[in-house]
Amino acid sequence: MKIGIIGTGIAGLSAAWLFNRAGHRVTLYEKHHTLGMDAHSITFEQKGVALRTDVPPRIFNVTQWPNLLNLYREVGVAFDPIDPSQSFCLIGQPNFLNVDVAYQPQVPDGSEITEQLNQIMNDIARLALGASQDLADGLSAQTTLADYLQRQDYSQAFITDFLYPILASTVCTCSYDSLNAYPAPVILETLLNLFGSQPLLRTKYGAQDVVRRLSRGIDDIRYGTEVCALEPTPSDVRLETTQGKVETFDHLIVATQANQALDILSNPSETECKMLSSFSYDDVPIIVHQDSALMPVKRKKWAHINLLIAPDRRATMCSVLMNRFNPDWQIDQPIIQTINPLIEPQPETIIAQYNLQRPVVNEQSLAGLDLLKLLHQKAGRRIWFCGSYAAEGVPLLESAVLSVLRVANRLLVPIGM
Ligand SMILES: Cc1cc2nc3c(=O)[nH]c(=O)nc-3n(C[C@H](O)[C@H](O)[C@H](O)COP(=O)(O)OP(=O)(O)OC[C@H]3O[C@@H](n4cnc5c(N)ncnc54)[C@H](O)[C@@H]3O)c2cc1C
């Protein structure tokens, strides 16, 4: 078959790898001039040495990311555990919590146990037990996270000083309002997978190595090529690029964000419109810089992942110390990636900045997933939608790969993974 794939994030690339391996003719379209999963990675110089780092830094573990891990193993991506240390503070105040293992916090020996810490620790233990039971009892997806926490009487300290900071600035990277509306079961399942004893991992050689491996053997990659129109005909699908080039394919996999996919379809059906519009996105600003004002006050208390909470406790920024994410770097100067910066770094310290987007999960997006399933079951279908938004769970690399596996199964590609 002749397969066109639009978008080269993890979804487009894993689709390309699967279909190429199954012997189909694959053409990849990417509007960036490099493969999308690596498009924001940066190379910069420190004391004459070129350093490269992923933006954003992506982590995973074996419990929450099983299909991603299978894929990485299959293509030979090496991965290793990251330094799991995490710190929590209010901006400008000393840290109130430093933990050695992210998501499984233990108060270090000798720390002063304040009422705030007591409540946080009690509620972490309570959630770890209660969440499994509530999920086993069939907690409804219509229960929002905010409702669930209120109903179960979780403490304010746990919500504002621990749970929302880690969810809003690391796991889901979304606003507190979006977090309130997240379906509780989606969050609880993810937390249980993170609270386990599996180490957090990173790819050893970064996104550049991942994209090279997934695209190996695919010679038809159209870089810097934006697709602007798609239309099914009775016998194939017609694609048009902004350069005016028209091509036809047996099947087209749209592996862009849902909001971008809607712009590409020339005559979307009512169901396609409804499905794609049900996924909304939050903006995620991210800055790579060297300004220690966006880190905890005391340098000795810097962890790998630092959560700095706004004084009104309605937002959190996450400053990742990239020197720890990349332990092979031989430099003393801190390189920091701040997700959702609540303070502007000094302009002269900025190395790169982006405004990314991340889908949020809510009642509408769950309805969108039901519609997507119906669309993909229709006989004679030739346009397929994949991406982190297109499978259940928190939108992560895992949901993107899962959405691709489903389409590959539907198109009867023999899958050996
Ligand atoms: C700050 C942050 C931190 C994150 N951390 C993690 C993490 O630790 N672990 C994890 O698993 N996930 C993490 N994620 C989520 C993860 O990065 C995404 O879920 C994943 O990269 C999405 O991949 P995708 O292939 O679905 O979409 P994308 O990566 O968005 O790929 C879509 C591609 O389509 C291209 N495109 C769009 N329109 C067109 C067009 N018209 N023509 C041609 N090309 C087009 C785009 O340029 C892009 O390359 C994080 C996300 C953010 C924002």
The ligand as an SDF file (V2000), in Angstrom:
LIG
                    3D

 53 58  0  0  0  0  0  0  0  0999 V2000
    6.5220   20.4890   28.5970 C   0  0  0  0  0  0  0  0  0  0  0  0
    6.1450   19.1010   28.1940 C   0  0  0  0  0  0  0  0  0  0  0  0
    6.7340   18.0150   28.8420 C   0  0  0  0  0  0  0  0  0  0  0  0
    6.3840   16.7200   28.4650 C   0  0  0  0  0  0  0  0  0  0  0  0
    6.9600   15.6650   29.1260 N   0  0  0  0  0  0  0  0  0  0  0  0
    6.6490   14.4040   28.7540 C   0  0  0  0  0  0  0  0  0  0  0  0
    7.2600   13.2880   29.4100 C   0  0  0  0  0  0  0  0  0  0  0  0
    8.0880   13.4610   30.3070 O   0  0  0  0  0  0  0  0  0  0  0  0
    6.8920   12.0280   29.0130 N   0  0  0  0  0  0  0  0  0  0  0  0
    5.9700   11.8250   28.0190 C   0  0  0  0  0  0  0  0  0  0  0  0
    5.6790   10.6650   27.7070 O   0  0  0  0  0  0  0  0  0  0  0  0
    5.3860   12.8670   27.3890 N   0  0  0  0  0  0  0  0  0  0  0  0
    5.7050   14.1300   27.7310 C   0  0  0  0  0  0  0  0  0  0  0  0
    5.1120   15.1860   27.0940 N   0  0  0  0  0  0  0  0  0  0  0  0
    4.1030   14.9050   26.0630 C   0  0  0  0  0  0  0  0  0  0  0  0
    4.7300   14.4200   24.7870 C   0  0  0  0  0  0  0  0  0  0  0  0
    5.8430   15.2250   24.4620 O   0  0  0  0  0  0  0  0  0  0  0  0
    3.6680   14.4990   23.6870 C   0  0  0  0  0  0  0  0  0  0  0  0
    2.5660   13.7300   24.1150 O   0  0  0  0  0  0  0  0  0  0  0  0
    4.1300   13.8980   22.3840 C   0  0  0  0  0  0  0  0  0  0  0  0
    5.3580   14.4380   21.9950 O   0  0  0  0  0  0  0  0  0  0  0  0
    3.0780   14.1630   21.3080 C   0  0  0  0  0  0  0  0  0  0  0  0
    3.4710   13.5020   20.1250 O   0  0  0  0  0  0  0  0  0  0  0  0
    2.5340   13.4800   18.8530 P   0  0  0  0  0  0  0  0  0  0  0  0
    3.2510   12.6960   17.8230 O   0  0  0  0  0  0  0  0  0  0  0  0
    1.1540   13.0870   19.2210 O   0  0  0  0  0  0  0  0  0  0  0  0
    2.3890   15.0130   18.3870 O   0  0  0  0  0  0  0  0  0  0  0  0
    3.4800   16.1470   18.0030 P   0  0  0  0  0  0  0  0  0  0  0  0
    4.7970   15.8510   18.6610 O   0  0  0  0  0  0  0  0  0  0  0  0
    2.7890   17.4060   18.2670 O   0  0  0  0  0  0  0  0  0  0  0  0
    3.6960   15.9100   16.4460 O   0  0  0  0  0  0  0  0  0  0  0  0
    2.8700   16.4670   15.4720 C   0  0  0  0  0  0  0  0  0  0  0  0
    3.7470   16.8460   14.2890 C   0  0  0  0  0  0  0  0  0  0  0  0
    2.9220   17.2340   13.1980 O   0  0  0  0  0  0  0  0  0  0  0  0
    3.5480   18.2980   12.5140 C   0  0  0  0  0  0  0  0  0  0  0  0
    2.4990   19.0010   11.7380 N   0  0  0  0  0  0  0  0  0  0  0  0
    1.4040   19.6370   12.2330 C   0  0  0  0  0  0  0  0  0  0  0  0
    0.6380   20.1180   11.2350 N   0  0  0  0  0  0  0  0  0  0  0  0
    1.2650   19.7640   10.0750 C   0  0  0  0  0  0  0  0  0  0  0  0
    0.9450   19.9720    8.6990 C   0  0  0  0  0  0  0  0  0  0  0  0
   -0.1570   20.6250    8.3300 N   0  0  0  0  0  0  0  0  0  0  0  0
    1.8020   19.5040    7.7550 N   0  0  0  0  0  0  0  0  0  0  0  0
    2.9410   18.8400    8.1280 C   0  0  0  0  0  0  0  0  0  0  0  0
    3.2770   18.6140    9.4340 N   0  0  0  0  0  0  0  0  0  0  0  0
    2.4510   19.0660   10.3930 C   0  0  0  0  0  0  0  0  0  0  0  0
    4.1350   19.1340   13.6530 C   0  0  0  0  0  0  0  0  0  0  0  0
    5.1420   20.0000   13.1740 O   0  0  0  0  0  0  0  0  0  0  0  0
    4.6490   18.0440   14.5620 C   0  0  0  0  0  0  0  0  0  0  0  0
    5.9860   17.6850   14.2700 O   0  0  0  0  0  0  0  0  0  0  0  0
    5.4460   16.5010   27.4310 C   0  0  0  0  0  0  0  0  0  0  0  0
    4.8750   17.5840   26.7500 C   0  0  0  0  0  0  0  0  0  0  0  0
    5.2300   18.8800   27.1220 C   0  0  0  0  0  0  0  0  0  0  0  0
    4.6130   20.0210   26.3760 C   0  0  0  0  0  0  0  0  0  0  0  0
  1  2  1  0
  2  3  1  0
  2 52  2  0
  3  4  2  0
  4  5  1  0
  4 50  1  0
  5  6  2  0
  6  7  1  0
  6 13  1  0
  7  8  2  0
  7  9  1  0
  9 10  1  0
 10 11  2  0
 10 12  1  0
 12 13  2  0
 13 14  1  0
 14 15  1  0
 14 50  1  0
 15 16  1  0
 16 17  1  0
 16 18  1  0
 18 19  1  0
 18 20  1  0
 20 21  1  0
 20 22  1  0
 22 23  1  0
 23 24  1  0
 24 25  2  0
 24 26  1  0
 24 27  1  0
 27 28  1  0
 28 29  2  0
 28 30  1  0
 28 31  1  0
 31 32  1  0
 32 33  1  0
 33 34  1  0
 33 48  1  0
 34 35  1  0
 35 36  1  0
 35 46  1  0
 36 37  1  0
 36 45  1  0
 37 38  2  0
 38 39  1  0
 39 40  1  0
 39 45  2  0
 40 41  1  0
 40 42  2  0
 42 43  1  0
 43 44  2  0
 44 45  1  0
 46 47  1  0
 46 48  1  0
 48 49  1  0
 50 51  2  0
 51 52  1  0
 52 53  1  0
M  END
$$$$
